[in-house]
Structures are given as structure tokens and as C-alpha cells.
Amino acid sequence: MPDALVPGLRIRVGPSGSKTFTLRTRIAGKPVNLTLGRYPTLTLARARDRARTALADIAAGRDPAARRASERRAGSASKARTLAEWWELYLIRAVRGRLRSAGEIERRGRKWILPALGHRRVETITRADVSRLVEDVAYGEPGRERLREGRHVQQVLSAFFSWALPMLDDMPGNPARDAMRPPLAPPRDRVLDDAELVAFWRACDVIGWPWGPGFQLQLLTATRRGEVFGASWAEIEGDSWTIPADRSKNGRAHFVPLSGPAMDILASLPRLEGTLIFPATRLHRAGDDPLRSRPVSGFSKAWPRLVKAMAAELGATPAPFRPHDLRRTAATRMQALGVGVTVVEAVLNHVSGTRAGIVGTYQRHAYASEKRHALARWAEELSRILDGRPGAKVLPIHRRPA
């Protein structure tokens, strides 16, 4: 497609839909096609400027390709940045304070992206580089696939390159766009049975504070791990816990009624200096708030300890499960007790299913009393399981402050 203003300037559309500006002209009497750059990284106005400069060079007997190569070298020398440098700009300008997922984006950057690609000049990163990184995340550990995490890393990189691309003349396209993307992980359906619940509860007592009581609290309240271990005492008022919108997954404040056993767990916890219920036990870096404003860390070591303690109770290693399966277990058990699906979804703070769409828009009932009744029934059922196994030693769920 020729340009109406600059003779010889054209845009070529490739089979994949990519658009490249070229200049068709003659040098020393021979027809040539000079590549100027790819749209939209190179705008039409800048393509016209480059075409006019090239035509002027040809008229003066200069090699336009040599000029362009010299400009690229000069630009690279003055503007070259590593991915780590661009990443920090990305966090400042497009992520922090703007996206609810900012914490997860930063975490994936620290854990996966920067160690693998942070030292590279961002213009040199290819689709194959991104694919190798995603494959390492998804399949790098034998016997433990991280398909969901691999997909998230690919998505984070794609968003990063989409942001950076308009500022990178020498990058032809988004290398993450067509990079490898792991398949969706099959939906999980893991629910702990009675024997596993008893072993789980005892194992929590074995590993102790902070992870043991935290996991027990998660099971009783059907909340997420991050919601429990990031909670502050200010969120607790009497026998009610309100998770603020900025800490909930769907951005909605979540009211969690606390059953008697849940209150007993909270009463048993040490009150360390600071506001968090499960604070870090030591400072992690210079400048950390001495009032313990950082939540506890070390889950990757605590969870295997819990599973090992469960195996000792059961006499065999339990089938693989994750903290999120505690939510599913609580939800499934509540439904088995006759709690309606709508109330269970309210307990889980879900806005899908029966609370989605137009129903969720106009049905604003908070289900406060229903949630309190449902979680109280679940606590009673869990007490029955822990206390009532025939021939088993009574294991009380209630605990008192030391």
C-alpha cells in the first residue's frame, strides 16, 4: 500500500498480519526495498521522516542503510536497558497502586522473571527465551507441575512487553504473545476425609505457631491462606472478622463470622508487638518496620512439615493436597450438612454461580446470619469428627489461652 505523501513509502502486510514500513527506490540505478521499521512501534509520521532522510542520503550519494545502522548503535549505547531496569519502571508506572494483582506480579518477577532474564537487554529477548522460562516454571520440577503458575508468568510477561513495546524501536513485536502457554490445569476436587481431618488437626498442633493455628483457623473459616496469614487484629471485632476489600481476591470486603473454636484459637495466640495476627518473627531486610508489619513467611518449609506430621498420624503419606483444598473441604462439608449453595458461596465470598450477573447486581443481601449459622454448624461437625471417632482418643477442638 503506497503512501500519498512520500514517493516509494509503502506498508507491507505479512501473512501473520504484521505491518512493516518499506521504501521502494533506486540506488545506483538498481531497484531496492529498504526496511524502515514495523508498525505500530514505528508510526506513520516517523516512517515518513525516515523515508525522506533515506531519499536525501541517496540523492547525496550516501548509504541510507549505513546511517540507520549507525543510529541504532548510537541509540543502543545511550538507551540500552536490561529487563530488570525496564521492569522497575513498569512496576512504578503501570503496576503499583494501579492493579489489585500488583503483589503477585512483583512476586512472580522476583521469583521467576528477573533471575532468568533480568540481566538481558530487553530488545534481545525472543519468543524462544520466554517459552523456555515458562516451560521451566510449569515443568521444571520433576513430579510437580506448575501449569497455572506457568500460565501466569506468560501473562505477566505479555503485559510487560505490551507496555514496553512502544518505547523500543528495535523490538519487532511482543515476544510473549505467541510464546509457549501451558494447558489449563484440570479442576481440583480434593476433599479431606474424616481420618485426614483428624490427622491434619493433630499435625497442626505438632508444627505449632504460627502455621499450625493459622491452618486450623483457615479450615474453620473457609478462607484463603493469604487472608488468614495477612490478617491484622484491627480486622477482628468481637466474634466477627472483616477482611477489607484490598485484601480479598474479588475486591469486595468479606464478613467472616467466628465460631467458638475459631475464637478460642485467636485467644490462644501470642500478641506480639505490632498489628498483624501472624507477623514475621524477625526483620527480613534493612528498613523493615520494627512493629512487625510484614506477615509471616516460610510456607514452602512449613507445609512439607505439616504433611510429614500427617503421614506419621495416618501411617502413610496423604494424597497430595494444598491449603486451598481446606476451603473446598469446608464448603463440601457445609453442603453435606444441608447448607444451601447460595449461603456456601457467600461464606466463600464468591460472586460467581448463583450470585453472579444480574442476580448479584440486584440481590444485595449479605447473608450475615446465614453465614454465622453455617460456620457454626461446620465447627460443630468438625468437633464431632475430631472427638467422636470410635476407639480414638478424644481430641478437643477448643483451646484456652496459655
N, C-alpha and C positions, 0 to 999 in steps of 0.2 A: 504494500500500500504506500504510494509515493506521497511526500509532503508537498503542500501547495506553496510554501514559502521558501524552502531551501532546496534547490535543484539536487537531485540524487539522493536526498534523505528518504529512507523508507523504514517501515517497520515490518519485520518478518515474524509470522506466527508459526511456531513449531507444532509438531504432532501432538505434544502434550498440552498445548495451549500457551506455552511460554512466548513472550513477545520480546524481540531484540531489535534495537535500532541499528541500521547499517547505512553506509554511504556508498552509493554506486557512482564511480567516477573513472577517470583515466590517469595513469601515471606513466610518463614516457610513451604515450600513445597506446598503452595496453590497458584494457578494462580491468578494474579491481573492485572488490567489495570490502570495505573497511568496517569492522565491527566496532560500534561505539559504546554499547552497553545494553543492559537488559531493563526493560520496564517492569515494575514501577520504580525500581531503585534509581534508574535514570529517567527523569521527567522529560516531557516533550521539549520544554523550554531549554533545558540543559543539553539535550540531544542536538537541538538546532545550533546552540553555541559551539558544541564540539565539531559539528559538521562544517560550520563556517570557518572555524580555526583550521581544520584539516584542508579545506579548499584553498585557504590563504597560503598555507605551507606548501601545497602542491604548486600553486602559481609562482611561489618564490623559489622553487627548486628544492625545498626541504622535505624530509621524510616524515609524514604525519605519524606513522607508527612509532618512530623513534621518540618523537615528542611525547606521545601518550605513555610509552614505557618509562620515560624519564619522570613524567608527572606522577605516575603510580609509585615509582621508587621514592620520590621525594615525599609523597603523601604518606606512604607506609612508614618512612623513617620518622615523620613528625607525629603521626596519629596512631601508629600501631599500638594496640592494647591487647592484653591477654583476655581470655574469657573471664578470669577472676576479676579483672578490673571492670569489664563491662557488666558482670554480674552484680557488683556492688552498686553501680549506677542504676541498674534495673530494679534492685530492691528499694533504693531510695526514691526513684521517680515513679515507679509503677506498682509496687507491692505493699510496702509498709504503710499502714494507715489507710489503705485503699481496698485491700482484699481480705475477706474473712479467713481465707486459707493461707495468709502470709506466713504463719508459723510453720505450717507443713512445707511450704515452698522453700523457706530458709533451711529447714531440717534436711530436705532432700538435696539441696545444694551442698550443704556441709558434708553429708554422708556419702553421696554418690557422684555428683556432678563435678565439684571442684577438685577432689582427689584425682579423678580420671582425666579431666580436660581443662582444669583451671590454668595450667601453665601454657596452654596453646594459644597462639594468636587466633582470635575468633574467626577471621576470614579463611583460615586454613582448615577449619573443621568441616568434615564431609558427612554425607549421609551414612557412609560405612562406619565412621567413627561413632556416630550417635547409635547406630544399630548394635555395634559391639558393646557399648556401655549398657544399653537396655537389655541385651542378652545376658550380660554378666549379672545385672541386678535380678532378672527373672529366673535365670537357671544356673547361676554361678556357684551355688552351694549344693553339693550332691544330696539328694534326698529331701531337699527343702525348696520347693518352687515359690517364687515371689511374683506371681503373674500380675497381681493387682499393683504391686509396687513398681514393677517394670513399666506398666502402662502409665502410671502416674509420672514417672521420670520422663518418659517420652512426651507426655503432655506438657510438663513444666518446661522442657527444653523447646518445644514447639512455640509456646507462648513467649519465651525469652527471645528466640530468634525473630519472631514476628515483630516484636518491639524493636529489636536492634537493626533489622534489615534496612529500613530507610536511611540509616546513618552509615551504611557500609557499602561504598561504591564497588568494591572488589568482590563482594559476595553475590553470586548469581541468584541465589534463592534460599529458602528455608531448608537447611539440611535435615531437620527433624520431621518435616511434613510427610515425607514418604519413607521414613526410616522404619525399621522393624517395630512392630507393635504386638506384644504378646496377646494371646487369646484371653477372653474373659475367663476368670476362674469359675469353676462350677459353683452354684449356690451352696452354702453350707447349711447343714441340717443337724449339727451336733447338739445333743441334749444330754446332760449328765443324768445317769440313773441314780437310784437311791444309794446303792453302795458307793458310787463315785462321789455323791454329795457328802456322805459321812467322811470318806477319806479326804476329800477336799477340805472340809472344815477342820479336821484334825491336822492336816498338813499346814493350814494357815496358822494354827496355834504353834506348830513346830518352828516355822520360819520367823514368827514373831513380828514385832513392829519394825517398819511401818507397813510392809507389804501384806502381811497376814491379815490384820484387821481391815486394811483397805480393800482387799479382795472379798472378805466376808461382807463388808458394807456394800460393795458393788453387787454381790449376789442378792442381798436383801432388798436393795432399792431398784434393781434392774436398770442401773445407769451405766454410762460408759466409763472406761478406765480413766481417761483424761479428765472427766467430770469429777470423779472421786478424788484423784490424786492432785488435782489443781484447786480443790475447794478451799475456801477460807472460812474462818469461824464467823465472820460477818454475815455469811450466807445462811447461817443456822439461826433460827428464831423459835425457841420452844421446841416443839416436835415437828417443825416444818423446815425444809431446806429449799431455798430458791436458787436455782442455777441461773445466773444472769445471761442475757441474750448473747453477749460477746464470748461466752464460754460454751454455748450449746451449738451442736452441729448445724441445726437448721436456722440459727439466728433468732430463735424465739425463747424468751425466758421460760424456764421449766420449774413448776412447783412439784416438789417431791415430799409427800407425807412420810414421816419417820415412824416406823413401828417401834414397839417397846424394845425388841432386840437390837434394832439399829441405834436407838438412843443409848442403850447400855454400852454398845461398842464405842460410841463417841465419848461417853462419860469415862471410859477406861483409858482413853488416850492421854499421853503426856501433853501438857500445854507448854510447848517451847516458846521462847521469845519470838514474837512476830505474829503475823496474821493467818498464815496457812495452817491447815489441819495436818498435812503431811509435808512439812518443809524439808529442804535439803539439810542434811546433818552437818555439812561442812561447806565452806565457801569454795566455789568452783573456779573463780578467776578474779584477778585484781579488779576492784571496783564493785564487786557484788555487795548488795545491801546486807549489812550485818544483822538486820532484823529478819533474816531468813525469808526473803521474798521469792526465792526460787523453789519450785516444787521438788520433791524427792526424785532422784534419778537412780538408774541401776536396774530397770525392769529386765533387761536382757540376761542378767545374772539371777535375779530373784525368781523368775518364772521357772527355769530349769530346777532350781532348788525345791520349789513347790511341787513340781511333777515328780521329782525323786522321792520326796516325803510321801506323796500319794502312793507311789509304787510300793513303798515299804508298808503302808497300811493295807493295800489291796493284795500284796503278794505278787503283783505283776504290773508292768507299765501300762497306764491307762491309754486308751485310744487318743490320738492327738486332739487337743482342743486348745482354744485361745480364750483370753479374757472376755472377748465379745460373745463367746458362747454362753457365758454366765447370764447375759441378758436374754438370750434365746431360751435358756433353761427356765428362768423365772417366768418369762412370757408364756411358755408352753404349759408350765405347771399351773399358772393362774387360769388359763383357758380350761384346763382339765378340772379345775375347781368350780367351773361354771361362770367365771368372769367373762363378760361379753367382749367381743373383739374390739369394739369401739373404745371401751374402757382400757383394755390392754394397750391399744395404740396410744391412748392418752398417757398412760403410765410410761411408755417408751418415748414420749414426745415425738411421735411420728406424725407427719402431715400427709402421708400417702394413704392408700386404701380408702376406708370409709370416711376419712376426714379430709380428703383431697378435693380439688376442683371447686365447683360452685357450692357443694355442701359445706366445705371448710370455710368458704368465704362468708356464708350467712349463718352457719351454726357456730356460735362463739362460746357455747357452754364450756366451762373449764374442767368439769368433771372432778372438782376438788374432793368432794365427799366420796364419790365412787372410787377414786384413786386411793384414798385413805383406806377404804374398806378392802379393796383388792390387795394392797400391800400388807395389810394386817392379816388377811386370810393366808397369803403366801408365807408370812413369817410363822403363822401357826402350823402350816403344813410342813415347813422346813423343821420346826421344832419336833413335830411328830416323827419325821424321818430320822432325825438325829437321836431322839430319845427312845423311840419305840421299836427298833429292830429287835426281833426275838432273839434272846440269848446274848445280846450285845450289852456291853457296859453302857449305862446311861451317860450321855454326853450332853450336858446342859448347854443350851444356846445362850442363855442370859449370863451376863458377866457384870461384875460390880467394879467400881474404881478401886485401884490398889491403895 
